[in-house]
């Protein structure tokens, strides 16, 4: 046997130490290169201690920091699209994220009880298809250089690591459980038809305000006067960014030629900013502890409309005469889903709901069952069967919301 000679000089010992460190780093890099993306993410969380970081609890279940941040990011994009000024409000984002986490938790409990499950394999398959679609759109045939085209595997890993797998599973379950599973048509027995016939007597009472951007713009007040200094500053910035077209002499067009255009742009930006601030104020009023539809109406300059004891079954009716009588937002998926989530009574405001250029905020006043004998009434098979499920789920979700309170952890690491 040939034994390795023990290093005797200081230089040899230092060389051995650095060589050992290099090999260790190389092995770790190889491990992270070849393990699956979700396993890599879990390992990183374990090594860095992120699995112990929570944002509190929903019921007795801890809210992982990555799960909460995914919900918060979803809220951010929602606010950014509809109310840009609210997207930077930390308190509103946190409130939205906590409510989203609880909603996903309750939907997961319902899905588990109903036997509905979303596997990580199905999600990975969807991500794989998406990665191939993106790759095909960024190929060299689409005008991209070869060094700009990422491989399908690179795109797949990027999408996979962008959102935690457990958040993806809960989100997909929440969005698909109702339409694809709980609301699917089933063959009804005679007794079920009688029960559904009785549900025709369920009545919904609500109030709402509506407004368009044009109507809301009348409430923003006077726009500050655009000064020559602001126009000059905007012009200089455009010259520096090379966004001003060149004139016949090859130089940027002079300020005199661009002044009217810049003035209109600055004035439009100022109006848009004030409009966004007003929308954020409305959204903040809606989210206040004692939400008030009257206050929202005053801010928006809109009068309150009333809908008294409309049949719940009519909200999703396909009859043309019924649809013509009711505001179209009542049949939107977001409103129908809120019926199962929202408590009824004073200061229970839902929205915003949209229909074309209109935005709606709704006060859910009452959900009642009117007396009447409709047993034996002829009801078409599976007609409005989803309303029966919604009423059933509404009661369940109200109960579940009560036993899964949110406990915030203000000391958790952001």
Secondary structure, 3 states (H helix, E strand, C coil): CCCCCCCCCHHHHHHHHHHHHHHHHHHHHHHHHHCCHHHHHHHHHHHHCHHHCEEEEECCEEEEHHHHHHHHHHHHHHHHHHCHHHHHCHHHHHHHHHHHHHHHHHHHHHHHHHCCCCCHHHHHHHHHHHHHHHHHHCCHHHCCCHHHCCCHHHHHHHHHHHCCHHHHHHHHHHHHHHHHHHCCCCCCCHHHHHHHHHHHHEEEEEEEEEEEHHHHHCCCCCCCCCCHHHHHHHHHHHHHHCCCCECCCCCECCHHHHHHHHHHHHHHHHHHHHHHHHHHHHHHHHCCCCCCHHHHHHHHCCCCEEEEEEEHHHHHCCCHHHHHHCCHHHHCHHHHHHHHHCCCCCCCEEEEEEECCEEEEEEEEEEEECCCCCCCCCCCCCCCHHHHHHHHHHHHHHHHHHHCCEEECCCCCC
